[in-house]
Amino acid sequence: MRRRSHLAVTFVALLTVGWSVVTTQPSGSALAADPQAELAKTRAQLADAQSAQQLLAATLERQRSDLVRLERRSEDLDGQLDLARAELAAVTAEFERVSRLLAQVREQVTAIETQLAELHAQIAELDDQLIAVAADISLRTAALGDREALLEDHLRSAYERSQTSLLEVLLSARSLDEATTQAGYLMAVSDQDALLADEIRSIRAELETRRATLKDGRRALADARAVARDEESMLTARRDELTALEAELGTLRAAADIKRAEQEAALNASLAAEGDVEAKIAENERAAQAANELAAQLHRQAAAQEEAIAEAKRRAAAEAEARRRAAEQAAKDAAAREAAARANATSSYGFRWPERSFRVTQEWGPTGFALEPPYTYGGIYYPNFHAGIDFASGCGTPIYSAGAGVVVASGQPLLPWDYGFGVVVDHGGGIQTWYWHMQPGVVVSPGTIVTSESVVGYEGSTGMSTGCHVHFAVNDNGVWQNPRNYLP
């Protein structure tokens, strides 16, 4: 009775699924494979391919950004070379300025060489990645062929078996249990084929992703190689030009040394003519010591000026934007743009030259002028050292603050050792600028917020001076530095 009930249930199930269920029985190793596991594995490989594509896209985006920076740096180098050529060609070219410009050019050349080396490393890495992608495509294409062949074999066998009705299969079985097992097996094989078809679709999607990755990568690789070739060619030409300019700089150095020697001889002769040389030298040394002590004292008081300095920088930013807009409005031709660029030139410190037009009369550094006091710089003692730059444009010329800051000393703060009038501005970060030999009178007072548009005094010849000029000095955390390193 139980066997008849079992047979009845089996026939109801068969009638429910219909007579048209056709499939085949996989043979060999295909029977041993777990379709669900194979599909999961394939989907994981698709996810890996998509992840690799995203990773390569990020690499390509970073490389494009690096190429843009390389090209911009190359443009900056061209501008610096143009400026160095112009300075060397000018009759009034100053060795110190040209030397600094060429040093900057050399740094740019080195930086571009470094970037090119990084670019070549990126190209090699990308090339390796693309070779791996191509190898993966080859392997997965072969796997796809195997799976498609297997499914095709299943479908062919299913078509051949469809000529036998399901009822005949059941009736030809030796027992009802055997018939039930065969019917269930045929239905399960149909599910396996569905899973196999899903796996094939996933492999195809994976291959499409990998092929797109390979195509994009090869295009980016070609672009990067083209940029590298162009930049290396231009860099070779720039190295040659830099070598030629540095050779010219040697000639300029000799001329500058002659000029400096003549200048120092004239200053020493003037000093000797006035008499009391030893007394003046001693007095100047005491004045230099007083300046060092005042600078240290002002550094200790700098914390109280932070809020005022911040306000000065806010004002300076607004003024710089106004100058930029005015320059754009006025610059209708190349000459106007060049003049506007010179007038608005600002260094990385936010500094401008304290006078709008001038000529340098004495550079910073060791000198043979006996009146300059001794100074130890970079661990080396110099018996005579000029701790600033002297420049002149004529008595009464307005002197501007080099940049945003707050006045921390003004008037005659070095009395009784130096009767010169001057101003000290604190710019924050331990940087002070000093302006000396101004005309008598106080233009600004301690606490005054200033920017590069602010007049702090007028060119004069007070104190230990040989004529109207400005002694401009930069004290950076207690050390007198070359002002040119802080100016545009």
Stockholm file with secondary structure:
# STOCKHOLM 1.0

chainA/1-488         MRRRSHLAVTFVALLTVGWSVVTTQPSGSALAADPQAELAKTRAQLADAQSAQQLLAATLERQRSDLVRLERRSEDLDGQLDLARAELAAVTAEFERVSRLLAQVREQVTAIETQLAELHAQIAELDDQLIAVAADISLRTAALGDREALLEDHLRSAYERSQTSLLEVLLSARSLDEATTQAGYLMAVSDQDALLADEIRSIRAELETRRATLKDGRRALADARAVARDEESMLTARRDELTALEAELGTLRAAADIKRAEQEAALNASLAAEGDVEAKIAENERAAQAANELAAQLHRQAAAQEEAIAEAKRRAAAEAEARRRAAEQAAKDAAAREAAARANATSSYGFRWPERSFRVTQEWGPTGFALEPPYTYGGIYYPNFHAGIDFASGCGTPIYSAGAGVVVASGQPLLPWDYGFGVVVDHGGGIQTWYWHMQPGVVVSPGTIVTSESVVGYEGSTGMSTGCHVHFAVNDNGVWQNPRNYLP
#=GR chainA/1-488 SS CHHHHHHHHHHHHHHHHCSCCCCCCCCTHHHHSCHHHHHHHHHHHHHHHHHHHHHHHHHHHHHHHHHHHHHHHHHHHHHHHHHHHHHHHSTTCCHHHHHHHHHHHHHHHHHHHHHHHHHHHHHHHHHHHHHHHHHHHHHHHHHHHHHHHHHHHHHHHHHHHTTSCHHHHHHTSSSHHHHHHHHHHHHHHHHHHHHHHHHHHHHHHHHHHHHHHHHHHHHHHHHHHHHHHHHHHHHHHHHHHHHHHHHHHHHHHHHHHHHHHHHHHHHHHHHHHHSCHHHHHHHHHHHHHHHHHHHHHHHHTGGGGHHHHHHHHHHHHHHHHHHHHHHHHHCCSHHHHHHHHHHHCCCTTSCCCSSSSCEEEECSEECCCTTSCCEEETTEEESSEECSEEEESCTTCEEECSSSEEEEEEESTTTTTCCCEEEEEECSTTEEEEEEEECSSCSSCTTCEECTTCEEEEBBCCSSCSSSBEEEEEEETTEEECGGGTCC
#=GC SS_cons         CHHHHHHHHHHHHHHHHCSCCCCCCCCTHHHHSCHHHHHHHHHHHHHHHHHHHHHHHHHHHHHHHHHHHHHHHHHHHHHHHHHHHHHHHSTTCCHHHHHHHHHHHHHHHHHHHHHHHHHHHHHHHHHHHHHHHHHHHHHHHHHHHHHHHHHHHHHHHHHHHTTSCHHHHHHTSSSHHHHHHHHHHHHHHHHHHHHHHHHHHHHHHHHHHHHHHHHHHHHHHHHHHHHHHHHHHHHHHHHHHHHHHHHHHHHHHHHHHHHHHHHHHHHHHHHHHHSCHHHHHHHHHHHHHHHHHHHHHHHHTGGGGHHHHHHHHHHHHHHHHHHHHHHHHHCCSHHHHHHHHHHHCCCTTSCCCSSSSCEEEECSEECCCTTSCCEEETTEEESSEECSEEEESCTTCEEECSSSEEEEEEESTTTTTCCCEEEEEECSTTEEEEEEEECSSCSSCTTCEECTTCEEEEBBCCSSCSSSBEEEEEEETTEEECGGGTCC
//
